[in-house]
Amino acid sequence: MHRRVIVPARVNIIGEHTDYAQGLALPFAINRYLVLTIKGRETGYSGDETVIALWQAVGGQPADLTVSSEIAQGKGMSSSAAICLAIVIGKYGNIDSFDACKKAQTLEHEILKTPCGLLDQMAMMFAKSQHCTMIDFSTMGVEYHDLPTNWIFKLVDSTVHRKLSEMNYNANNDYLSQHVTSENQRVRQAIGAKPETLGKLLNQSHNSLKQLGVSTPEVDRLVENLQQSVGVLGARMMGGGFGGMILVLVENDEVLPNYSPVVSSRAPLLEELG
């Protein structure tokens, strides 16, 4: 076996902490990638200790395992989902997309000890360039919607690092059902919305996530400052919470000039190298 698997990062526009509650989400893949190269060998394994553990957990044969990644760890960009998905695709080849997501989720639960839902895996696996994907976690159904060209997103690093396996993932269960109900409504309202409307929905989403208890005071202050910046239409924390990246919707490329707009990408790619 000699394979290369290329998995994109994902941005979740709206629909956070809904996947494990049978809710809705609206992600898309972006052009930041994790690359896993698998080269078979006679005996033994070489590579990062965690990567080897993941590979062995799926019954991977002896191999040299090399990972290069543009997906930062602990930043809400789903680096753990990316490596687990890459491992599954590398082992099983052209596997059914949903089966790949489930197997990758199992790896996260059992090896990485992250109590995740299926948002990250499905956002990556079902991604389609220039489209966002509405995922209904009550049915596991997927709908594609054009990604409007006037939705211009930038990612701002909060510099607050966190590890979800060490966090209280469902922090405020009393508020969770209310959050999911309102977040589902925001997902539906977001599809095809004008940028100004989407910006308001992002702000509302962050406020709800604060009440859910998955943000931090440092992140909240930064989000509020961004929301009040000239040319910013909306901003919210992204990912599981407690730090990481902040998703910012801007009027044009010149807003927040130190940050580049994120670019839409496609689903994971498997390459046979020989």
N, C-alpha and C positions, 0 to 999 in steps of 0.2 A: 504494500500500500504506500502510495505517495500522493497525498492530497493537500490542497489548500482550501480553507473555508474563510470567506470574508463576510463578516456580520456588521451591519450598520448600527450606530447609536439611534436612539429614538427621542423625539420630543413629544410630550403629551400636552396638547393644546389645552384641553379641559377634560375633566372626568377623573379626578384623583381620589384614591381610596374608595373606589367603587367596584373594583374587579372582584374582590372577595365577598361583596354584598350583592352580587347579581345585578349590578348597575351598568352604566354606559361610560364609554371613554372615546376620545377623539384624538388619537396620536398620528404621527407620521415619522418616517425614518429620515435621518439626515446624513450628510456626507462626512461623518467621522466613523472610522472603522476599527474593528478588532480583526486581526488576521491570525489564524491558527494554521500552522504547517505541521503535517503528520508524515513522518518518514519511517516506514517499518524497518525493524532490525531483527537480528536473530534472537537475542535475549536481552532482558532488562529494559529500563526506561531512562530517558534523560529529559530534563526540563524542570520547570518550576514544580515544587512539591505539591501545591494545590492542584495544578493542572494535571499532574500525574495521578493524583487521587481521583479526580473527576473522570479521567480516561479509564482508569482501572474499574471504576464503579459501573461503567457501561460495558465492561468486558473487552476493553480495547487491547489489542495485541501489543507485544513489545514494540516500542517506537521512540524516536526522537520527537519531542513535542516542543515546538517553538511558537511563542506568542509575541506579536507586536500590536500595540493598541494606541489609538488616539482617543479612546474613551476613558476619561478620568475616573478613578475609583472614588466612591463616597461623595459624588457630586450630583446624584439624581439622574445620571445618564445611563443607568442600567448596565454597568460594566459586568456585574455578576451574571445577569441574564445572557449577555452577549457571549461570555466564555462557555456557559453551560449549553447554549444553543449551538455554538461552534463544535463543541465536543460531540453532541448528539448527531449533528449533520456529518461530522467527520467519521463517526463510527458507522452510521446506518446509510449514508449516501442519500439517494432521492427518496426520503421517507415522506409519508403523508404529513402535511404541514401542521395539522392540529396534534397529531401524535408526537411530532417533534417538540412542540410547545409543552405538552404534558410531561414528556421525559425530561426536558430541560428544567421544568419546575420541580420535579422530583429530585433532581440533582441539587438544586438550590436548597430544598428543604433538608435533605439527608446529609449532604456533604458540607455545604456552606452555612447551614443552620439559619437561613433567611426565610421567615414565614411569609413568603410572597404569594400574591395571586398570579393571574396569567396575563396581566396587561403588558408587561415588558416583552415577554416572549412572543405574544401575538402581534404586538406593534411592529416588531422586527420581522417576524416570519411572514406576515401577510402584507408587508409594505409594498406600495406601488408608487413609482416616481411621479411627482407632481400631483399626488392625491393624498388626502388624509383618509384614515380608516375609522369609521364608526364601528366600535365593537359593542355588542350587546352580550353581557356576561350571563344573562339569564338563559340565553339560547346558544351562546358561543357563535352567533351569527356575525357576519362581517359585511359592511356596506362601504363602497368607495365613493368619495365625493371629491370633486375638483378642489385643489388647494388654490384659493384665489391669489392672484399675483400681487394684490394690494394688502395681503396679510404679510407684513414684514416683521419677522421675529429676530430678536437677539438674545443671547444667553449671557447673564452676568453672574460670575462666581461670587457667592456670598462669603467665601473663604472659611465657612464653618464646616468642618469635616465631621462626618458621622458614619457609623457602621450600623446598618439596619438590624443586623442580627443581635445587636446589643440594646436596641431601643424598644420602648413600649409601643408596639406597632398599632394596636387598636386602643389609642390612649383614652378616648372618651366615648365609651360604648353607649352612654345615655344619649349622646348627641348624634351617634353614627347614622341612625335611620333617617333623621332629619337632614343631615348632610347629604346622604345619598339621594334622597328625594329631590332636594334643591339642585344638586350637582347634575342629576339626570336632566332636569329641565334646562339647565344651562348648556349642556351638550346639544340638546335638540335646537335650542335657540341660536347656538353658534354656527350651525351648518349654513353656509352661504351668507352669513351676516356681514354687514358693513363693518369696516375696521373699528369705527367708533363704538358700535354696539358690542363687538367682540371684546374690546378693551374694558368696557364696563363689566362684562361677564367674567373676565379674568380677575378684576378687582374683587368682585363678589365671591369668586371661588376662593381667593386667598383669605378673605374674612371668615368664610365658613371653615377653612382648614385651621385657622387660628382657634376657632371655637372647638374644633375637633381635638385640639391639643397636640398637633403634630408639627407646629412651627416653633420658633425660638424668638426671644426678644430681639436678638441681634438681626435675625433675618427679617422680622417685622419692621424694624427701623429702616433697613435698607430698601425693602419693598415700598414702604411709604415714601421714602425719598425719591425713588424711581418714579412712582406714580405721579408725583408732583413735578417731575422734570418736564421742561418744555419739549413738546414733540412726542412724549410718551403717552400712548392711549390706554395702556393697562399693564399690570405686572402681577405676578404671583409666584410663590414658591412652587417648585416642580419636583416630582418624585415622591418617595416615601415620607420625606420630611426631615426635620431636625437639622437642616442645613442643606448644602449642595447648591445647585444652580437655581437662578431666578429667571423665569421666562418673561421677556419684555416685548410687548407689541408697540412698534414705533410707526410714525407717520411716513418716514422715508429713510433711506440709507444713511443720511447725514446725521440723524439723531444718534446720540451715543457713539461718536465717531471712533472711539477706541475699540469698538466691538464690531465684528463682521456679521452680516445677516446669515442665518442658517439656511442651508440649501437642501432641498428635498432629494431623497435618494430612494433606492429600491431594496427589495428583499435580499436575504443572504444568498451568496454565490458559492457553489462548490466547483472546484477545479481539480481535475485529475491530472497529476503531473507525471505519471508514468507507472 
